[in-house]
Amino acid sequence: MVDRRMLATGVLALLVAMGQIEGGQATGAQGGGQGAAAPQAGGAAQGRGAAPAQGRGGAAGGRGGRGSAFTPTAGAKDLKSVLFNWTWHMGMLRSGNESELVKTLDYHAEGGTIQVNGQPCVLTKYRVQANYQTPGYRTQIECTLPNKQTFKNVETMSGDYAWDEDIPGAELVPGQGKATPRPGTLEERRIRLWASPHGAPKAAIAGAAGLPPSESFGQNPATLLDRQAAAGAKATTTLSWEGDKAIITYPIPGVPGATATATLNNFLPERVVVKSGTNTTEFVYGNFEDFNNPLFKIEALYASTIVERRNGTVVRDVKSKVTEIGQVYVVVPVPDSVQKAGRK
């Protein structure tokens, strides 16, 4: 009988390979499941989050008979092992090489509230489509204000540009929609991306490798860090411990002077705090689960709850409904009017 989990991860690996060909990048994806070391623990919510590193398969190479490029020593507390375990427990390592291959995200919230002009707005739609390589994302927001009025907006960021749209893809087709430049929100939106459940480990690995995230993507984190260390690369990611919780500090890509501190519990992030100038933004994540389609569970986890506080005030509080984690087609082209308005 075909193992559904192996089938799902095999299909994902195929999509990964197709995505790399389309994007002109060779990442070494070789098909197969999550690599050599997937533990046989139960449900995704606690299996990967609670499984110790020593449960990563045996000499035969675990699932699929493949060997792993790196297996952390049980209880290892060095930076390389922690970063590898972080992405492994999140389900971000794919292919026989256990490369970090989560390129995109399509996220739908079940509900929650956000702050709009200082007022709570009850969400009726909250969808995030992110591409970590551009990097860029769009967040579709629809919510109801206390006076029962409906607020709608599409927050968008791509590369060095930030803007709002009245419809997704505004102005990409002439005469359809309106794009409004919001250069002042670029750093805020970059922080939100690189402190997110997937963005945080990507940025932390990039900092440890002395590379931008676009160049650290698609590789086994341990192999990447060994190669960069041998080349004399300067790491900007650091590690400390508070009891059994790893504390990882890394710079936010593209936001000068901004520093994030991620607290990991069983190698899953329970909070990420970003300090940028006089502002402190805290992201609190709870109960990681596999929110992918029930017919396509791939053991790639995301936070059930996401609370964002800015300088102590809750500005977003959302509950997850469904995700598509893998190589979905997400592009965020910049409208001509936004480019003409300038970056800042």
HUBELCOR-V991240 format. One record per run of one state. SS is the DSSP state (H for helix, E for strand, L for the rest). FROM is the first residue (numbers start at 1). LEN is the number of residues. If there is no record, write none. Layout:
SS;FROM;LEN, SS;FROM;LEN
This chain:
L;1;3, H;4;20, L;24;20, H;44;7, L;51;2, H;53;3, L;56;7, H;63;3, L;66;13, H;79;12, L;91;2, E;93;2, L;95;4, E;99;2, L;101;3, E;104;13, L;117;2, E;119;13, L;132;4, E;136;9, L;145;5, E;150;9, L;159;2, E;161;5, L;166;13, E;179;3, L;182;1, H;183;12, L;195;2, H;197;13, L;210;3, H;213;4, L;217;4, H;221;10, L;231;7, E;238;5, L;243;2, E;245;7, L;252;7, E;259;7, L;266;2, E;268;9, L;277;2, E;279;11, L;290;4, H;294;3, L;297;5, E;302;9, L;311;2, E;313;14, L;327;9, H;336;6, L;342;3
